[in-house]
Amino acid sequence: MLRIKNNRICKGNVSFELPEGLVIDVTTDAVSQDGMVFVSPEENYTLVFDFEDGSITPYQSLISAKQEMGYPECGEIISIQRYGLDVCCCYYRSGNNEFYEEQFKTPITEDNNSRLTIYVESKNKMKDIDEILNLHEVKAFFDGITVE
C-alpha cells in the first residue's frame, strides 16, 4: 500500500512528491492499488506511476509489453542511471499517443518484490512527448523521486 510521510507518497524505500498542477484521476482502472494517474489540466498528457510485480526485470517487462502490445513504433530499450539505480526506459507510440516509460526494480520494499513503472503519455499528438518531458512539473516529478 502507498503511504504518506513528510508530505511525500511512499512505498518501501521509494518516495516522491505529487506533481504540481496536475489532477489525480480517481476514475481509472489503469493502475493497481499501488499506483496513481495524474492528468494535465488541459488533458493533453498523463503521468502515471505504478508499483507492479517485480518477479521479472524491468528490461524483461518492457520487452514483454513491446511484444504483447505489438507497438510498431517502439524505440530501443536503453539502460540509464537514475536515483542511484539502473533504470530501463524507452519511447513508443500507439495510435496518436506517444509514450516515455521508465522501469526499475525497487531494492527494498515491504514485499521485497516490486518494480516501479513510470510513464508519460502525450494524448492525440497535442504535444510532443519530449516537450512534455521538459515541462517543469514533469521534470520536478522525476527529479523528486528518492530511493533511500
C-alpha positions as CSV (number, residue, x, y, z in Angstrom):
1,M,0.0,0.0,0.0
2,L,1.0,3.6,-0.5
3,R,1.5,5.8,2.5
4,I,2.2,9.5,3.1
5,K,5.3,10.5,5.0
6,N,6.6,14.1,5.3
7,N,4.2,15.2,2.5
8,R,5.5,12.6,0.2
9,I,3.9,9.4,-1.3
10,C,5.9,6.4,-0.2
11,K,6.2,2.7,-0.8
12,G,9.0,0.8,0.8
13,N,12.2,2.9,0.2
14,V,10.9,4.9,-2.7
15,S,9.2,8.3,-2.2
16,F,8.1,11.2,-4.4
17,E,6.0,14.4,-4.3
18,L,2.7,14.9,-6.1
19,P,3.2,16.6,-9.4
20,E,2.4,20.3,-9.1
21,G,-0.7,21.5,-11.0
22,L,-1.9,18.1,-12.2
23,V,-5.2,16.4,-11.3
24,I,-5.5,12.9,-9.8
25,D,-7.7,10.7,-12.0
26,V,-9.6,8.6,-9.4
27,T,-11.9,7.1,-12.0
28,T,-9.3,5.0,-13.9
29,D,-8.6,1.3,-13.5
30,A,-5.3,1.6,-15.4
31,V,-3.2,1.1,-12.3
32,S,-3.2,-1.1,-9.2
33,Q,-3.9,0.0,-5.7
34,D,-0.2,1.0,-5.5
35,G,-0.4,3.4,-8.4
36,M,-1.8,6.8,-9.5
37,V,-2.7,8.5,-12.7
38,F,-2.2,12.3,-12.9
39,V,-3.8,14.3,-15.8
40,S,-2.8,17.8,-17.0
41,P,-5.5,20.4,-16.6
42,E,-5.7,20.6,-20.5
43,E,-6.0,16.8,-20.6
44,N,-3.2,16.6,-23.2
45,Y,-0.9,14.4,-21.2
46,T,-0.9,12.0,-18.3
47,L,1.8,11.0,-15.8
48,V,1.4,7.5,-14.3
49,F,3.2,5.5,-11.7
50,D,2.5,2.0,-10.5
51,F,4.3,-0.5,-8.3
52,E,4.0,-3.8,-10.0
53,D,5.1,-7.4,-9.5
54,G,8.8,-7.5,-9.5
55,S,9.3,-11.1,-10.4
56,I,10.7,-10.1,-13.8
57,T,13.3,-7.5,-14.5
58,P,12.4,-4.1,-15.9
59,Y,14.0,-5.0,-19.2
60,Q,12.0,-8.2,-19.5
61,S,8.9,-6.3,-18.6
62,L,9.4,-3.7,-21.4
63,I,10.3,-6.5,-23.9
64,S,7.2,-8.4,-23.0
65,A,5.0,-5.3,-23.3
66,K,6.6,-4.5,-26.6
67,Q,5.8,-8.0,-27.9
68,E,2.3,-8.3,-26.4
69,M,1.1,-4.9,-27.3
70,G,2.7,-5.0,-30.7
71,Y,4.0,-1.4,-30.6
72,P,5.1,-0.9,-34.2
73,E,6.9,2.3,-33.3
74,C,8.9,1.3,-30.2
75,G,12.3,2.7,-29.7
76,E,15.3,0.9,-28.4
77,I,15.1,-0.1,-24.7
78,I,18.1,1.5,-23.0
79,S,19.5,1.5,-19.5
80,I,20.3,4.8,-17.7
81,Q,21.4,5.7,-14.2
82,R,18.8,7.5,-12.2
83,Y,18.2,7.5,-8.4
84,G,21.4,5.6,-8.0
85,L,19.9,2.6,-9.8
86,D,19.8,1.1,-13.2
87,V,16.6,2.2,-15.0
88,C,15.3,0.8,-18.2
89,C,13.5,3.2,-20.4
90,C,12.0,3.6,-23.9
91,Y,9.9,5.7,-26.1
92,Y,6.9,4.2,-28.0
93,R,3.8,5.1,-29.9
94,S,0.4,3.6,-30.0
95,G,-2.1,5.3,-32.5
96,N,-1.9,9.0,-32.0
97,N,-0.4,8.7,-28.5
98,E,3.3,8.9,-27.7
99,F,4.8,7.4,-24.5
100,Y,8.0,7.6,-22.5
101,E,8.4,4.9,-19.9
102,E,10.9,4.1,-17.2
103,Q,11.0,1.0,-15.0
104,F,13.3,0.0,-12.2
105,K,13.3,-2.7,-9.6
106,T,12.9,-1.2,-6.1
107,P,15.8,-2.6,-4.0
108,I,13.9,-2.8,-0.7
109,T,10.1,-2.8,-0.3
110,E,7.7,-4.2,2.1
111,D,7.3,-7.3,-0.1
112,N,10.8,-7.2,-1.5
113,N,9.4,-7.9,-4.9
114,S,8.3,-4.7,-6.6
115,R,9.1,-2.9,-9.8
116,L,8.2,0.7,-10.3
117,T,6.8,1.7,-13.6
118,I,6.5,5.4,-14.5
119,Y,5.2,6.6,-17.9
120,V,4.2,9.9,-19.5
121,E,1.7,9.8,-22.3
122,S,1.1,12.5,-24.8
123,K,-2.5,12.3,-26.0
124,N,-3.6,12.7,-29.6
125,K,-0.4,14.4,-30.7
126,M,-1.5,17.5,-28.9
127,K,2.1,17.9,-27.6
128,D,5.4,16.3,-28.5
129,I,6.5,13.8,-25.8
130,D,9.9,15.4,-25.4
131,E,8.2,18.8,-24.9
132,I,6.1,17.3,-22.1
133,L,9.1,15.6,-20.5
134,N,10.7,19.1,-20.4
135,L,7.8,20.7,-18.6
136,H,8.7,22.0,-15.1
137,E,6.1,19.9,-13.3
138,V,7.1,16.7,-15.1
139,K,10.9,17.2,-14.6
140,A,10.2,18.1,-11.0
141,F,8.3,14.8,-10.5
142,F,11.1,12.7,-12.0
143,D,13.9,14.7,-10.2
144,G,12.0,14.5,-6.9
145,I,11.9,10.7,-6.7
146,T,14.1,9.4,-3.9
147,V,15.3,5.9,-3.1
148,E,16.7,5.5,0.4
